[in-house]
Amino acid sequence: MHVPDWNGPLQLASRLASEYLAGLPARLLGPEATAESLRKALGGQLPDHGEDASTVVRELATAADSGLLPGGSGRFFGFVFGGATPAAIAADWLATAWDQNAGLHAASPAAAVVEEVAGDWLKRLLGLPDQASVGFVTGAQMASFTGLAAARNHVLARAGWDVERSGLVGAPPITIIAGDQRHDTIDRALRFLGLGTDSITSVASDDQGRMRADALADALRDVSGPVVVCAQVGNVNSGAIDPVDQICDLAHEAGAWVHIDGAFGLWALSSPRLRPLLEGVQRADSWATDAHKWLSVPFDSGLVFSAHPEAHTGAMSIRAPYLIHDQEGHRDPLDYNPEFSRRARGFAVYAALRALGRSGVADVVERCCGLARLFADKLAESSQVEILNDVVLNQVLVRFLDPNGDHDAFTRQLVSRVQRDGTCWMSGTTWRGMSAMRISVCNWTTDDEDIDRSVAAIMRCLQS
């Protein structure tokens, strides 16, 4: 009987991973390798014969190391990456080793039940309706896809059309109303769903990127038939939060479904101090968020909630003779997400929630938001720095003023210079037609020292 060597490669991988994580505070930010050097290090011919597993792991880690972007660092401020806590990483490792197919309860009772438990905890943490259904998906992209699929099912059923059976050909057209500063994942989800981007009526936003309620009211007066309104809590640039309470009043009066894109901002509901900023969010019909942002679990973890479970399962569920469904009334995870076979994401979410607790999640969110304000205040001490947004959550938009007047080019150069410096990493963006540095404070390990070091590095690059 062949007995695999589990200990060798797994213990090596554990040691290498632990060394990488422990070294994050001192690591230079930004990948050093070029695509060409990575292809040389990782490429070559597929071997004719298998190689020793430990050798493969060691050489993979060595070859990939210089091409890694250290998104788990406390001084990584790009793309709203959240990093991952020790409990979440360890649970994710166990999920990989257990190798459970989390599609059916029958395929993995533990994976199915842990999603039930974690889902209930999440609803209580965020104050979402008790009856809401929960789906564990890959990220906010597929969370919005799933939430909008439920919306499509619901609004067309109210119009007398069974979209799951009859498709969209001949169906009443659905109008999607969304702010002109919405995230691109909304448009992409609508493409996936066959609704297309021409279905979108864009409404004006204010100077912070918040949907204007008066513009929504005007848009609702001009449409008839099935309507879905997409609101946003946490603009990807400014962090601004749409006036959801007013949006729900207007949309529900018109019979519209309200979907919330809350990729990172939805987690502010966990904070008693920040929750008032999201007034009315609990009144929506569906919500999308990323667990791999402020819940600090490894990537490949998003969440979708629906206040209408029948529409959620109506859009997602499937039955096949060879599968064991609803065994003794148990919840089958595939009824709540667009995947069939999938990894057991619930274990990492469960571990993160237990390890942090209600107060721990709130502390991560509040601390990041406080550090973002500190970041903005320190940068604003320079006469060459302009803060472009009201720092309401964790996003800071910065413009650097060129003595020669070309502020856009100067800002873009500054972003590149800071990235090359390696002390911290943040991305560039365009905001209201202006080039800007986009700072996202989202990592659970970030502290005051990280802010001080990063500000000093930016000032050093500004003066060089």
Number of C-alpha atoms within 10 A of each C-alpha: 3 4 5 8 11 10 10 14 17 15 12 15 16 13 12 16 13 12 11 15 16 11 12 16 18 9 16 20 24 22 16 15 15 11 10 9 14 15 13 11 14 13 11 8 6 7 7 6 5 8 9 10 14 18 13 13 17 14 13 13 15 14 19 15 16 15 16 13 15 22 21 23 27 22 30 30 27 19 19 25 23 30 24 27 21 15 20 25 21 18 21 23 16 15 19 13 10 11 13 19 18 26 22 24 22 19 16 16 15 16 23 24 18 19 24 21 12 21 23 18 17 21 17 14 19 18 14 21 17 10 13 20 22 26 28 28 29 22 21 27 23 28 31 32 25 30 31 31 24 27 28 26 22 25 23 21 15 12 12 11 18 18 21 15 7 10 11 18 9 9 14 15 15 20 20 26 23 25 25 17 21 23 19 10 16 22 22 16 22 21 15 13 15 12 18 14 14 11 17 21 18 17 20 19 20 14 15 20 25 25 28 19 23 15 14 23 17 11 16 20 9 7 15 11 15 22 25 24 27 26 27 30 27 28 23 23 26 25 25 26 23 27 20 27 17 17 25 24 15 18 23 18 10 17 14 23 23 27 26 26 29 25 29 28 25 23 28 26 22 23 20 11 11 18 17 12 19 20 16 16 30 19 17 25 26 31 31 30 28 32 29 27 27 28 29 30 30 24 19 15 25 25 28 30 30 28 22 17 18 15 20 30 22 19 24 21 16 13 9 7 6 6 11 13 19 13 11 6 8 15 19 24 27 23 23 27 25 22 18 15 13 17 21 27 27 27 25 30 31 22 22 26 21 15 15 18 14 17 12 18 22 22 16 24 26 21 20 23 23 17 20 24 20 16 23 24 13 15 20 14 10 12 9 15 19 17 17 19 19 16 22 18 29 29 29 26 24 23 23 25 18 15 9 7 9 11 18 18 15 19 24 19 16 22 25 16 17 23 20 17 17 18 22 26 27 22 19 21 18 14 21 11 8 13 21 29 25 26 26 29 33 33 28 24 18 21 15 13 11 20 21 14 14 22 18 15 18 21 17 13 18 21 7 8
